[in-house]
């Protein structure tokens, strides 16, 4: 391989790696609560799952929670509307996560995915305890 092609391949690889840090913002919308639970139980399951992941949760209204996460110099804030049938996890605000034009650092999406998995797990635990 010629040195010019090798240099071009290296530059392209660095560009691809750099672009991989920013992804479209992940919103979890209208996820069904597949268990026969009351709205209070859904709220408690969401609060428990979020707290276990380090989110600071506050109740905004009877069917809406806000959660904030501080990780080193990064900050994220989300809204979690819910009822006994569905819940969502929606982006509100962030700092130091490269958020712009509907994109954000991939770590935010990982945090949201982990939270969603934990909420589903906590809902199952709550349902099995009935």
C-alpha positions as CSV (number, residue, x, y, z in Angstrom):
1,X,0.0,0.0,0.0
2,X,1.3,3.4,-0.9
3,X,2.1,5.9,1.9
4,X,-0.6,8.3,0.5
5,X,-3.3,5.6,0.7
6,X,-2.2,4.6,4.2
7,X,-2.3,8.2,5.3
8,X,-5.7,8.6,3.8
9,X,-7.0,5.5,5.5
10,X,-5.7,6.7,8.9
11,X,-7.3,10.1,8.5
12,X,-10.6,8.5,7.5
13,X,-10.4,6.2,10.6
14,X,-9.9,9.1,12.9
15,X,-12.8,11.0,11.4
16,X,-15.1,8.0,11.8
17,X,-14.1,7.5,15.4
18,X,-14.6,11.2,16.2
19,X,-18.1,11.2,14.7
20,X,-19.1,8.2,16.6
21,X,-19.3,10.1,19.9
22,X,-22.4,12.1,18.9
23,X,-25.7,10.3,18.1
24,X,-29.3,11.3,17.7
25,X,-31.0,12.0,21.1
26,X,-32.7,8.9,22.3
27,X,-36.2,9.4,23.6
28,X,-38.2,6.4,24.9
29,X,-41.8,7.2,24.0
30,X,-45.0,5.4,25.1
31,X,-43.4,2.3,26.4
32,X,-46.2,0.0,27.5
33,X,-46.5,-1.1,31.2
34,X,-47.2,-4.8,30.5
35,X,-48.4,-5.5,34.0
36,X,-51.6,-4.8,35.8
37,X,-50.3,-2.0,38.1
38,X,-51.7,1.1,39.5
39,X,-50.2,4.5,38.6
40,X,-48.7,4.8,42.1
41,X,-46.9,1.5,41.6
42,X,-45.6,2.6,38.2
43,X,-44.3,5.9,39.8
44,X,-42.5,4.0,42.6
45,X,-40.9,1.6,40.2
46,X,-39.6,4.4,38.0
47,X,-38.3,6.3,41.1
48,X,-36.6,3.2,42.4
49,X,-35.0,2.4,39.1
50,X,-33.8,6.0,38.6
51,X,-32.5,6.4,42.1
52,X,-30.5,3.1,41.8
53,X,-28.8,4.5,38.7
54,X,-27.9,7.8,40.5
55,X,-30.6,10.0,39.0
56,X,-32.1,12.6,41.4
57,X,-35.9,12.3,40.9
58,X,-38.5,14.9,41.8
59,X,-42.3,14.8,41.2
60,X,-43.5,17.6,39.0
61,X,-47.2,16.5,38.9
62,X,-49.2,13.4,39.8
63,X,-48.2,11.8,36.4
64,X,-44.8,13.3,35.7
65,X,-41.4,13.1,37.1
66,X,-38.2,15.0,36.4
67,X,-34.8,13.4,36.9
68,X,-31.3,14.9,36.9
69,X,-28.0,13.1,36.6
70,X,-24.5,14.5,37.4
71,X,-21.6,12.5,36.1
72,X,-18.2,14.2,36.6
73,X,-18.6,17.4,34.6
74,X,-21.6,16.2,32.7
75,X,-25.3,16.9,33.5
76,X,-28.5,15.6,32.0
77,X,-32.2,16.3,32.8
78,X,-35.1,14.3,31.6
79,X,-38.9,14.3,31.9
80,X,-40.7,11.0,32.6
81,X,-44.5,11.2,32.0
82,X,-46.3,8.0,33.1
83,X,-49.7,6.4,33.9
84,X,-50.8,2.8,34.6
85,X,-50.5,1.9,30.9
86,X,-47.4,3.8,29.5
87,X,-44.3,5.7,30.4
88,X,-41.8,7.8,28.4
89,X,-38.3,9.1,29.0
90,X,-37.8,12.5,27.2
91,X,-34.8,14.7,27.0
92,X,-35.1,18.1,28.6
93,X,-31.6,19.6,29.1
94,X,-27.9,18.9,29.4
95,X,-24.5,20.4,29.9
96,X,-21.2,19.3,28.5
97,X,-22.7,16.5,26.4
98,X,-22.3,18.1,23.0
99,X,-26.1,18.5,22.5
100,X,-27.1,20.4,19.4
101,X,-29.6,20.0,16.6
102,X,-31.1,16.8,18.0
103,X,-27.8,15.1,18.6
104,X,-25.9,14.4,21.9
105,X,-22.9,12.5,23.2
106,X,-23.5,8.7,23.0
107,X,-23.1,8.4,26.8
108,X,-26.4,10.1,27.3
109,X,-28.1,7.5,25.1
110,X,-26.4,4.7,27.1
111,X,-27.7,6.2,30.4
112,X,-31.2,6.4,29.0
113,X,-31.1,2.8,27.7
114,X,-29.8,1.6,31.1
115,X,-32.6,3.5,32.9
116,X,-35.2,2.1,30.6
117,X,-34.0,-1.5,31.1
118,X,-34.0,-0.9,34.9
119,X,-37.5,0.6,34.9
120,X,-38.8,-2.5,33.0
121,X,-37.0,-4.8,35.5
122,X,-38.4,-2.9,38.5
123,X,-42.0,-3.0,37.0
124,X,-41.6,-6.8,36.7
125,X,-40.4,-7.0,40.4
126,X,-43.3,-4.9,41.5
127,X,-45.8,-7.0,39.6
128,X,-44.4,-10.3,40.9
129,X,-44.7,-9.0,44.5
130,X,-48.4,-8.6,44.2
